[in-house]
């Protein structure tokens, strides 16, 4: 009996140790010698393959938009000229349904006293002409290079598009959320809310914005000899916002901590949050769970303990599905070993992956938080991009080249290789955009039960195109732009979802333009 138990333990250890994670190089593309603002995916020419768009800040006179093909070739570069030499591009977003480009930037209107302004600009993505712009005062005394736009989120309303923008500056007075309305062809300012921000997502299923926020309460005092000390009460919370009013804010989860420090270099902390972020997929139309990661500091000076913690919530944060601690001990405040910029949901929101700065990769089951695969890799991406077919591209920079990887892994309790892509199904639609008919094509490797359905941007199923068994090979199904009642649907973004044997294998986006 002992030999049997020992053999079983050895077998399990071998299975876990040899659970592989592979980073597969898909393509590479060149970097300009200027500061990168961000990367976006967008099917610019409507051929079903998403191009990569990058914006570089350029010099004091201009900034540049570069389009790379789906295999990394440079397709075109467009130069935009700045009206203000201090202007810095902070974020950009391609508004796919209107074929517009949204740029968020910051600039100093008066170099002598550093009055800081933000600028929102809308460009026509067909010819890159400026459609509208709005300047908005933020605060005095902060340089444009010392403030960042940590994130923004956009939703559709009957009046137009609601745009939330979070500004994060070195001074507390520069941290705030601003709300705008884009009703073609104008942008107008609505209101603002002061906060210290962590990150921000939009959930179209529940029609709410969710933010993970920091709120500090500082107290300064001087001890003997005039040495300054600081006491900081820090509250981290998750809030939801309505489309209508910033005042309609509800706190749905919070943690709090305390830190004391002085100029002698002595400090101690009690449950002090050093990091706080909501992790979700880029598929805002899915009724998916949300994972919150935060890290707490405890102790003082040379005995500082950092506790990492995961909490998985239901899609509307109404209940906790699971929790898990990740214990780490360090004397270094900058121990952010989990790269949250490239923490992503995989395989249609069944798993999520962590890249760690010590080259460890960990894949966890989203249902219970358990580690199902782990490995080491020389790849350490700074950002992850999710394509409309659910393929995730992990982007790493080496010198002046960006490398794009996909990921495959073997679960520790299974011999099955799990691909974070749907290349095996080769699903696409043509034409895209379309009016009102498009053909959806896919291929399967063997006979399977197929469910192919159309969903609107709110995640509601509007049309079942197929629900039966298909043989091995390629297949095409026409969608005539109608719902279940055979009524023509309105212009907008729609999604087609391919289920194989009851499991979601692909979700892709299409655009109906009338």
PLY file of the C-alpha trace (Angstrom):
ply
format ascii 1.0
element vertex 514
property float x
property float y
property float z
element edge 513
property int vertex1
property int vertex2
end_header
0.00 0.00 0.00
2.84 2.40 0.91
4.55 1.65 -2.42
1.30 2.40 -4.28
0.81 5.73 -2.48
4.46 6.68 -3.02
4.20 5.82 -6.72
1.05 7.92 -7.03
2.73 10.94 -5.42
5.75 10.61 -7.71
3.46 10.32 -10.72
1.58 13.49 -9.75
4.80 15.42 -9.16
6.14 14.38 -12.55
2.88 15.43 -14.23
2.95 18.84 -12.56
6.64 19.43 -13.16
6.33 18.67 -16.85
3.20 20.73 -17.51
4.55 22.87 -20.33
3.75 26.43 -21.38
5.02 27.40 -24.80
5.36 30.92 -26.19
5.05 30.62 -29.96
6.57 33.43 -32.01
3.97 34.60 -34.53
5.72 37.62 -36.06
7.75 40.72 -35.24
7.49 44.38 -36.22
9.87 47.36 -35.94
9.71 50.09 -33.30
10.25 53.74 -34.11
12.90 55.60 -32.12
10.25 57.63 -30.29
8.24 56.93 -27.16
5.43 54.40 -27.64
1.99 55.53 -26.43
0.15 52.27 -27.01
-0.94 49.48 -29.32
-4.41 48.68 -30.70
-5.86 45.97 -32.95
-8.27 46.92 -35.72
-9.32 45.39 -39.04
-8.59 48.50 -41.07
-9.13 47.13 -44.57
-12.02 44.79 -43.71
-10.27 41.59 -44.84
-10.94 39.72 -41.58
-7.34 40.09 -40.32
-6.71 42.71 -37.66
-3.80 45.09 -38.14
-1.71 46.48 -35.28
-1.78 50.24 -34.79
0.89 52.00 -32.76
1.15 55.65 -31.77
4.54 57.22 -31.02
4.90 60.59 -29.33
7.51 61.80 -31.81
9.24 65.09 -31.09
7.99 68.51 -30.00
6.50 69.13 -33.45
4.64 65.93 -34.29
3.42 62.47 -33.35
3.09 59.41 -35.56
0.52 56.69 -36.24
1.95 53.45 -37.66
-0.05 50.55 -39.09
1.50 47.08 -39.07
-0.02 44.12 -40.91
-1.19 40.93 -39.17
2.24 39.45 -39.98
4.26 42.48 -38.88
4.92 44.38 -42.12
4.75 48.19 -41.92
1.75 49.18 -44.06
1.83 52.94 -43.58
2.92 55.77 -41.29
1.00 59.00 -40.84
2.46 62.11 -39.17
0.23 64.45 -37.14
1.49 67.91 -36.28
1.14 69.39 -32.78
-0.25 72.85 -32.09
1.54 73.01 -28.73
5.17 71.98 -28.29
4.53 70.60 -24.78
1.71 68.30 -25.91
2.16 64.64 -24.99
-0.09 61.89 -26.41
-1.35 59.75 -23.52
-3.91 57.27 -24.87
-5.73 56.44 -28.06
-8.75 54.37 -29.00
-10.16 53.34 -32.35
-13.94 53.77 -32.38
-14.67 50.86 -34.68
-18.38 51.40 -35.23
-17.84 54.98 -36.44
-14.36 54.52 -37.99
-13.00 57.35 -35.85
-9.75 57.74 -33.91
-9.88 59.17 -30.36
-6.69 60.77 -29.01
-6.21 61.87 -25.38
-3.27 64.18 -24.73
-1.99 66.67 -22.14
-0.19 69.98 -22.54
0.94 73.03 -20.59
-0.80 76.21 -21.65
1.54 78.49 -19.75
5.17 77.33 -19.39
5.85 79.81 -16.59
3.30 78.43 -14.13
2.62 75.01 -15.72
-1.15 75.26 -16.09
-2.05 71.71 -17.19
-4.73 70.97 -19.76
-6.04 67.84 -21.38
-7.15 67.54 -24.97
-9.58 65.07 -26.53
-9.45 64.93 -30.32
-11.48 62.93 -32.83
-10.00 62.14 -36.26
-11.60 60.57 -39.31
-9.88 57.20 -39.65
-10.32 57.21 -43.42
-8.27 60.33 -44.17
-6.97 61.32 -40.67
-8.52 64.78 -40.78
-9.42 66.39 -37.47
-13.20 66.37 -36.84
-13.44 67.95 -33.40
-11.37 68.67 -30.31
-11.88 69.96 -26.76
-9.37 71.42 -24.28
-10.07 70.95 -20.60
-8.26 72.45 -17.58
-6.86 69.91 -15.11
-4.69 71.71 -12.55
-1.74 74.11 -12.07
1.88 73.26 -11.38
2.25 69.92 -13.18
4.21 69.32 -16.38
2.55 67.40 -19.21
5.26 64.74 -19.03
4.50 64.16 -15.32
0.89 63.11 -15.77
-0.51 59.97 -17.33
-3.87 58.78 -18.57
-4.04 55.41 -16.87
-7.11 54.28 -18.75
-10.42 55.27 -20.23
-13.65 53.49 -21.10
-16.39 54.19 -23.62
-20.04 53.17 -23.82
-22.89 53.88 -26.21
-26.03 55.75 -25.16
-28.97 57.19 -27.05
-27.25 60.60 -26.99
-23.85 59.41 -28.21
-20.75 57.93 -26.58
-19.94 58.45 -22.90
-16.17 58.71 -22.39
-14.56 58.33 -18.95
-10.89 59.37 -18.68
-8.69 58.88 -15.60
-5.70 61.18 -15.09
-2.88 60.15 -12.75
-0.32 62.79 -11.76
2.60 63.14 -9.38
0.64 65.60 -7.28
-2.58 64.46 -5.62
-4.51 67.38 -7.08
-3.85 66.08 -10.60
-5.61 62.75 -10.00
-9.18 62.77 -11.24
-11.71 61.16 -13.50
-13.35 63.28 -16.20
-16.48 62.47 -18.13
-17.27 63.58 -21.69
-19.98 63.06 -24.28
-19.16 62.49 -27.93
-22.27 63.24 -29.99
-21.15 63.50 -33.58
-19.56 65.73 -34.55
-18.85 67.40 -31.14
-17.20 66.46 -27.84
-18.53 68.17 -24.71
-17.34 68.09 -21.11
-19.87 66.76 -18.56
-18.33 66.46 -15.08
-15.41 65.18 -13.01
-14.68 63.20 -9.89
-11.50 63.42 -7.78
-9.84 60.08 -7.08
-6.53 58.28 -7.05
-7.06 55.68 -9.69
-5.85 52.16 -10.29
-7.80 50.83 -13.27
-11.17 51.01 -14.93
-13.37 48.71 -17.05
-16.75 48.90 -18.78
-19.24 46.04 -18.57
-21.80 46.34 -21.36
-23.82 43.36 -20.09
-24.63 45.16 -16.82
-24.25 48.62 -18.44
-21.97 49.83 -15.66
-18.43 51.14 -15.31
-16.27 49.56 -12.60
-13.14 51.13 -11.12
-10.51 49.97 -8.65
-9.46 53.12 -6.81
-6.93 54.33 -4.24
-7.95 57.02 -1.74
-5.26 58.54 0.51
-5.69 60.52 3.72
-2.31 62.06 4.55
-1.26 63.71 7.78
2.09 65.50 8.02
3.78 66.51 11.28
7.24 67.51 12.49
9.07 65.78 15.30
12.16 66.79 17.26
14.69 68.62 15.16
12.11 69.48 12.53
12.11 66.06 10.85
8.97 65.50 8.81
6.81 62.42 9.29
3.83 61.11 7.36
0.86 59.06 8.39
-1.16 57.68 5.51
-4.53 55.96 5.73
-5.14 54.29 2.39
-8.51 52.98 1.27
-8.85 50.82 -1.82
-12.27 50.11 -3.19
-14.18 48.94 -6.22
-16.94 51.26 -7.32
-19.49 51.20 -10.07
-20.63 54.22 -12.07
-23.78 54.74 -14.05
-23.83 56.31 -17.48
-26.01 59.12 -16.19
-24.27 60.78 -13.26
-20.93 60.47 -11.53
-22.86 61.05 -8.29
-24.51 57.68 -8.85
-21.54 55.77 -7.43
-21.76 52.65 -5.29
-18.86 51.13 -3.33
-19.10 47.36 -3.66
-15.79 46.19 -2.14
-13.05 47.83 -0.09
-9.88 47.23 1.93
-7.97 49.74 4.06
-4.49 50.08 5.51
-2.10 52.36 7.39
1.53 53.39 6.94
3.80 55.61 9.05
7.14 56.93 7.79
9.65 59.58 8.83
12.80 61.17 7.48
15.01 58.92 9.62
14.09 56.15 7.16
11.94 54.29 9.68
8.50 53.13 8.65
5.92 50.48 9.33
2.76 49.39 7.57
-0.40 47.53 8.53
-2.39 45.95 5.66
-1.15 48.76 3.43
-2.21 48.22 -0.21
0.63 48.66 -2.69
-1.27 47.42 -5.75
-4.93 47.05 -6.67
-6.35 46.03 -10.03
-9.37 44.47 -11.73
-8.45 41.80 -14.26
-10.96 41.11 -17.00
-10.98 40.07 -20.63
-11.33 42.53 -23.48
-14.69 40.95 -24.36
-16.87 43.43 -22.49
-20.02 41.90 -23.96
-19.49 38.56 -22.14
-21.17 37.97 -18.80
-17.83 36.96 -17.33
-16.33 36.77 -13.83
-13.96 39.50 -12.65
-10.70 38.83 -10.82
-9.30 41.41 -8.42
-5.62 41.29 -7.49
-4.18 43.34 -4.66
-1.00 43.30 -2.59
-0.75 44.30 1.06
2.36 45.37 3.02
2.87 44.54 6.71
5.75 45.16 9.11
8.54 47.70 9.08
12.06 48.42 7.94
13.99 45.19 7.39
11.02 42.92 8.19
8.45 43.76 5.56
6.02 41.10 4.34
3.98 41.46 1.17
0.83 39.40 0.76
-0.65 39.03 -2.71
-4.33 38.15 -2.89
-6.78 37.10 -5.63
-10.53 37.44 -5.33
-12.78 36.21 -8.14
-16.19 37.92 -8.26
-19.29 37.22 -10.28
-19.73 39.49 -13.31
-21.60 42.17 -11.35
-19.41 41.84 -8.19
-22.46 40.66 -6.22
-20.75 37.52 -4.87
-17.29 36.06 -4.33
-16.62 32.86 -6.28
-13.20 32.06 -4.80
-10.24 33.65 -2.98
-6.57 32.78 -2.89
-3.47 34.15 -1.15
-0.03 34.47 -2.77
2.49 34.93 0.05
5.78 36.67 -0.66
8.42 38.03 1.72
10.71 40.83 0.60
12.58 43.90 1.81
12.04 45.65 -1.51
9.01 47.89 -2.00
9.23 47.36 -5.76
8.58 43.62 -5.70
5.90 43.72 -8.36
6.88 40.26 -9.59
3.46 39.68 -11.20
3.23 41.63 -14.44
-0.41 42.74 -14.36
-0.07 44.52 -17.71
0.18 41.11 -19.36
-2.17 39.20 -17.06
-4.90 38.03 -19.39
-7.89 35.71 -19.59
-7.37 32.86 -22.03
-9.38 30.34 -24.06
-12.71 32.16 -23.93
-12.40 33.18 -20.26
-11.61 29.73 -18.85
-8.10 30.47 -17.58
-5.86 33.41 -16.80
-2.11 33.70 -17.08
0.47 35.57 -14.99
3.89 36.50 -16.33
6.34 37.04 -13.47
9.46 39.14 -13.72
11.62 36.19 -12.66
10.53 34.49 -15.94
7.95 32.20 -14.33
4.62 31.78 -16.13
1.56 30.54 -14.24
-1.80 29.55 -15.73
-4.75 29.38 -13.32
-8.22 27.94 -13.62
-10.72 30.78 -13.54
-13.35 28.55 -11.94
-11.41 28.00 -8.70
-8.06 29.81 -8.94
-6.01 26.60 -8.91
-2.69 26.50 -10.75
-3.10 24.12 -13.68
0.20 24.78 -15.43
3.49 26.53 -14.71
6.80 26.89 -16.49
9.65 29.29 -17.14
10.24 31.34 -20.27
12.64 33.96 -21.54
9.61 35.89 -22.91
8.36 38.67 -20.65
5.74 40.79 -22.45
4.89 44.36 -21.50
1.37 44.23 -22.95
-1.16 41.69 -24.21
-3.63 42.27 -27.07
-6.74 40.15 -27.56
-8.03 39.78 -31.11
-11.71 39.56 -31.94
-11.34 35.80 -32.52
-10.11 35.50 -28.88
-6.46 34.98 -29.89
-4.16 36.69 -27.40
-0.93 38.24 -28.66
1.72 38.83 -25.99
4.07 41.64 -27.06
7.70 41.78 -25.95
10.22 44.49 -26.80
13.87 43.69 -27.48
15.91 46.72 -28.51
14.05 48.32 -31.45
11.88 45.33 -32.35
8.53 44.11 -30.99
7.86 40.36 -30.95
4.32 38.95 -30.88
3.72 35.53 -29.30
0.73 33.24 -28.89
0.56 30.79 -26.00
-0.15 27.06 -25.67
-0.04 25.06 -22.47
-0.59 21.59 -21.10
-2.78 21.26 -18.02
-1.05 19.48 -15.12
-3.88 16.93 -14.85
-4.31 16.32 -18.57
-2.38 15.38 -21.68
-4.43 17.80 -23.75
-2.65 20.80 -25.19
-4.76 23.94 -24.80
-4.32 26.64 -27.43
-5.04 30.25 -26.75
-6.14 30.69 -30.33
-8.75 29.46 -32.75
-6.56 29.06 -35.80
-7.71 25.42 -36.00
-11.25 26.63 -36.81
-10.20 29.33 -39.32
-13.42 31.24 -38.70
-14.06 34.55 -40.43
-16.79 36.46 -42.25
-16.76 38.22 -45.60
-17.45 40.97 -46.41
-16.79 42.85 -43.19
-18.12 45.55 -42.87
-21.25 44.36 -44.69
-24.75 45.50 -45.71
-26.85 43.52 -45.02
-25.47 40.06 -45.95
-22.25 38.39 -44.84
-20.93 34.84 -45.11
-19.40 33.19 -42.03
-16.89 30.45 -42.86
-15.23 27.96 -40.51
-13.49 24.59 -40.61
-13.41 21.69 -38.15
-10.96 18.81 -37.89
-13.57 16.09 -37.32
-17.32 15.65 -37.09
-18.71 17.77 -34.24
-21.94 19.33 -32.99
-21.85 22.99 -33.96
-23.76 25.97 -32.58
-23.22 29.21 -34.51
-25.11 32.23 -33.18
-25.19 36.03 -33.51
-25.06 38.35 -30.48
-25.53 42.11 -30.15
-23.11 44.37 -28.27
-25.05 43.84 -25.02
-24.37 40.10 -25.14
-27.95 39.17 -26.10
-28.41 36.35 -28.61
-30.40 37.66 -31.58
-30.06 34.86 -34.15
-29.17 31.15 -34.22
-27.59 30.35 -37.59
-26.78 26.68 -37.03
-27.36 24.10 -34.32
-26.60 20.64 -35.60
-23.81 18.18 -36.43
-21.24 19.14 -39.08
-18.75 16.85 -40.78
-15.00 17.36 -40.99
-13.96 20.12 -43.37
-14.86 23.68 -44.33
-18.37 25.14 -44.07
-20.05 28.46 -44.87
-23.27 29.94 -43.47
-24.92 33.16 -44.62
-26.30 35.70 -42.18
-28.81 37.98 -43.83
-28.59 40.65 -41.14
-31.86 39.61 -39.47
-32.92 38.50 -36.00
-34.95 35.43 -34.98
-38.11 37.15 -36.25
-36.43 37.73 -39.63
-36.46 41.49 -39.05
-33.46 43.47 -40.28
-31.24 44.57 -37.41
-29.84 48.10 -37.12
-26.30 49.21 -37.97
-23.64 48.43 -35.39
-21.18 45.88 -34.03
-22.29 42.26 -33.74
-20.52 39.09 -32.65
-20.75 35.57 -33.99
-19.90 32.77 -31.57
-18.87 29.24 -32.53
-19.60 26.51 -29.98
-18.12 23.05 -30.66
-19.60 20.16 -28.65
-21.04 22.67 -26.18
-17.81 24.62 -25.61
-17.10 28.11 -26.94
-14.20 27.95 -29.38
-14.36 31.29 -31.14
-15.99 34.71 -30.86
-15.45 37.23 -33.66
-16.66 40.69 -34.38
-18.47 41.97 -37.48
-19.76 45.39 -38.44
-23.07 46.09 -40.18
-23.02 49.46 -41.94
-26.11 50.73 -43.76
0 1
1 2
2 3
3 4
4 5
5 6
6 7
7 8
8 9
9 10
10 11
11 12
12 13
13 14
14 15
15 16
16 17
17 18
18 19
19 20
20 21
21 22
22 23
23 24
24 25
25 26
26 27
27 28
28 29
29 30
30 31
31 32
32 33
33 34
34 35
35 36
36 37
37 38
38 39
39 40
40 41
41 42
42 43
43 44
44 45
45 46
46 47
47 48
48 49
49 50
50 51
51 52
52 53
53 54
54 55
55 56
56 57
57 58
58 59
59 60
60 61
61 62
62 63
63 64
64 65
65 66
66 67
67 68
68 69
69 70
70 71
71 72
72 73
73 74
74 75
75 76
76 77
77 78
78 79
79 80
80 81
81 82
82 83
83 84
84 85
85 86
86 87
87 88
88 89
89 90
90 91
91 92
92 93
93 94
94 95
95 96
96 97
97 98
98 99
99 100
100 101
101 102
102 103
103 104
104 105
105 106
106 107
107 108
108 109
109 110
110 111
111 112
112 113
113 114
114 115
115 116
116 117
117 118
118 119
119 120
120 121
121 122
122 123
123 124
124 125
125 126
126 127
127 128
128 129
129 130
130 131
131 132
132 133
133 134
134 135
135 136
136 137
137 138
138 139
139 140
140 141
141 142
142 143
143 144
144 145
145 146
146 147
147 148
148 149
149 150
150 151
151 152
152 153
153 154
154 155
155 156
156 157
157 158
158 159
159 160
160 161
161 162
162 163
163 164
164 165
165 166
166 167
167 168
168 169
169 170
170 171
171 172
172 173
173 174
174 175
175 176
176 177
177 178
178 179
179 180
180 181
181 182
182 183
183 184
184 185
185 186
186 187
187 188
188 189
189 190
190 191
191 192
192 193
193 194
194 195
195 196
196 197
197 198
198 199
199 200
200 201
201 202
202 203
203 204
204 205
205 206
206 207
207 208
208 209
209 210
210 211
211 212
212 213
213 214
214 215
215 216
216 217
217 218
218 219
219 220
220 221
221 222
222 223
223 224
224 225
225 226
226 227
227 228
228 229
229 230
230 231
231 232
232 233
233 234
234 235
235 236
236 237
237 238
238 239
239 240
240 241
241 242
242 243
243 244
244 245
245 246
246 247
247 248
248 249
249 250
250 251
251 252
252 253
253 254
254 255
255 256
256 257
257 258
258 259
259 260
260 261
261 262
262 263
263 264
264 265
265 266
266 267
267 268
268 269
269 270
270 271
271 272
272 273
273 274
274 275
275 276
276 277
277 278
278 279
279 280
280 281
281 282
282 283
283 284
284 285
285 286
286 287
287 288
288 289
289 290
290 291
291 292
292 293
293 294
294 295
295 296
296 297
297 298
298 299
299 300
300 301
301 302
302 303
303 304
304 305
305 306
306 307
307 308
308 309
309 310
310 311
311 312
312 313
313 314
314 315
315 316
316 317
317 318
318 319
319 320
320 321
321 322
322 323
323 324
324 325
325 326
326 327
327 328
328 329
329 330
330 331
331 332
332 333
333 334
334 335
335 336
336 337
337 338
338 339
339 340
340 341
341 342
342 343
343 344
344 345
345 346
346 347
347 348
348 349
349 350
350 351
351 352
352 353
353 354
354 355
355 356
356 357
357 358
358 359
359 360
360 361
361 362
362 363
363 364
364 365
365 366
366 367
367 368
368 369
369 370
370 371
371 372
372 373
373 374
374 375
375 376
376 377
377 378
378 379
379 380
380 381
381 382
382 383
383 384
384 385
385 386
386 387
387 388
388 389
389 390
390 391
391 392
392 393
393 394
394 395
395 396
396 397
397 398
398 399
399 400
400 401
401 402
402 403
403 404
404 405
405 406
406 407
407 408
408 409
409 410
410 411
411 412
412 413
413 414
414 415
415 416
416 417
417 418
418 419
419 420
420 421
421 422
422 423
423 424
424 425
425 426
426 427
427 428
428 429
429 430
430 431
431 432
432 433
433 434
434 435
435 436
436 437
437 438
438 439
439 440
440 441
441 442
442 443
443 444
444 445
445 446
446 447
447 448
448 449
449 450
450 451
451 452
452 453
453 454
454 455
455 456
456 457
457 458
458 459
459 460
460 461
461 462
462 463
463 464
464 465
465 466
466 467
467 468
468 469
469 470
470 471
471 472
472 473
473 474
474 475
475 476
476 477
477 478
478 479
479 480
480 481
481 482
482 483
483 484
484 485
485 486
486 487
487 488
488 489
489 490
490 491
491 492
492 493
493 494
494 495
495 496
496 497
497 498
498 499
499 500
500 501
501 502
502 503
503 504
504 505
505 506
506 507
507 508
508 509
509 510
510 511
511 512
512 513
